[in-house]
Amino acid sequence: MKHLIAVALLAAGPVFAQGTPAPEGVELYFVTPQDGETVSSPVTVRFGLSGMGVAPAGTEKDGTGHHHLLLNRAPFGEGEFGEEEFVLAVPADDNHIHFGGGQTEVTLDLPPGQHTMQLVLGDHGHVPHDPPITSGVITVTVE
């Protein structure tokens, strides 16, 4: 009987994680660079957050999260899964950079040309909060 229950649960489909509830009035933004700015590489990117605190991944503390930088990809919610994007966790690759140590800045070597950036705050398990806390998308030009 136990095996039957386990098989039924597996057949029911994946269980999606839900992000930690987001407090109202939180603002996530870029301190530097600014949208439309022309910069030279390497580029120092500084993250700003008001209304919450920053804590390393794995820290389950109300009112905290950690940064993820979406680089040169569709804005949050407009990717492959639309509004269901990152229901399990933000991926980690060249276009999804994690700052699980609680970092608030990074220096990137970017090739010449235009680059888009957006910040997404993740909870202790790298899952976006509910509702998601995101910055606006900025575009910078690297000379």
C-alpha positions in Angstrom: 0.0 0.0 0.0 2.9 2.4 0.8 4.3 1.8 -2.6 1.0 2.7 -4.2 0.8 6.0 -2.4 4.3 6.9 -3.4 3.6 6.1 -7.0 0.4 8.2 -6.9 2.2 11.1 -5.4 4.9 11.0 -8.1 2.3 10.7 -10.9 0.5 13.8 -9.6 3.2 16.0 -11.1 5.9 18.3 -9.6 5.3 20.2 -6.5 6.3 23.9 -6.9 7.9 25.9 -4.1 6.4 29.2 -3.2 8.5 32.1 -2.4 8.6 33.7 1.0 6.0 36.5 1.4 7.3 39.9 0.4 6.6 42.9 2.7 5.0 45.9 1.1 7.0 48.9 0.0 10.2 47.1 -0.8 12.4 48.7 -3.5 15.2 46.9 -5.4 17.4 49.1 -7.6 20.8 49.7 -9.2 23.0 52.2 -7.4 25.5 52.1 -10.3 25.5 52.0 -13.2 22.5 54.0 -14.2 20.2 53.1 -17.1 21.5 54.4 -20.4 25.0 55.0 -19.1 28.1 54.3 -21.2 30.8 52.6 -19.2 34.1 50.8 -19.7 34.9 47.3 -18.6 35.3 46.1 -16.0 32.0 47.4 -14.8 31.2 47.7 -11.0 27.5 47.0 -10.4 26.1 48.1 -7.0 22.8 46.9 -5.7 20.3 48.9 -3.7 17.5 47.6 -1.4 15.2 49.4 0.9 12.4 48.0 3.0 14.2 44.7 3.6 17.7 43.5 4.7 20.2 41.4 2.9 21.2 38.0 4.3 23.1 35.1 2.8 21.3 32.2 1.1 20.2 29.6 3.6 19.3 32.3 6.2 15.6 32.0 7.1 14.9 35.4 8.7 11.8 37.5 8.0 12.4 40.6 5.9 15.6 39.4 4.3 16.8 38.1 1.0 19.8 38.0 -1.3 20.5 39.3 -4.8 20.4 37.7 -8.2 21.5 39.5 -11.3 19.8 38.7 -14.6 22.3 39.6 -17.4 21.4 39.9 -21.1 18.1 38.0 -20.9 14.4 38.6 -21.0 13.0 40.7 -18.1 11.8 38.7 -15.1 8.4 37.1 -15.9 8.9 37.2 -19.6 11.2 34.2 -19.9 10.3 30.7 -21.0 7.8 30.1 -18.2 6.2 33.6 -18.0 4.8 34.4 -14.6 5.7 30.9 -13.4 9.4 31.7 -13.9 11.8 30.5 -11.2 9.0 28.7 -9.2 11.7 26.4 -7.8 14.8 28.5 -7.7 16.7 31.0 -9.8 19.0 29.1 -12.1 22.8 29.6 -11.9 24.5 30.3 -15.2 26.1 33.2 -17.2 22.8 35.0 -17.4 21.6 34.4 -13.8 24.3 35.4 -11.4 23.8 34.5 -7.7 25.0 36.5 -4.7 24.2 33.9 -2.0 26.9 35.3 0.3 24.8 38.4 0.8 27.0 40.5 -1.6 25.7 43.9 -2.7 28.1 44.6 -5.6 30.1 42.8 -8.3 32.7 43.8 -10.9 32.0 42.3 -14.3 34.2 42.0 -17.4 31.7 42.7 -20.1 32.5 42.9 -23.9 31.9 46.0 -25.8 28.2 46.6 -26.8 24.9 46.9 -25.1 24.0 44.8 -22.0 20.8 44.5 -20.0 20.6 44.0 -16.3 17.8 43.3 -13.8 17.9 42.4 -10.1 15.7 39.7 -8.5 15.7 39.2 -4.7 15.6 35.6 -3.6 14.7 34.0 -0.3 16.8 31.6 1.7 16.3 28.9 -1.0 17.0 31.2 -4.1 13.2 31.4 -4.8 11.8 34.8 -5.7 9.6 36.3 -3.0 5.8 36.3 -3.4 5.1 38.7 -5.0 8.5 38.9 -6.7 10.8 41.7 -5.8 12.6 43.0 -8.9 14.4 46.1 -10.1 13.6 47.7 -13.4 15.7 46.6 -16.4 18.6 48.8 -17.2 20.7 48.9 -20.4 24.3 50.0 -20.3 26.7 50.4 -23.2 30.3 49.1 -22.7 32.9 50.9 -24.8 
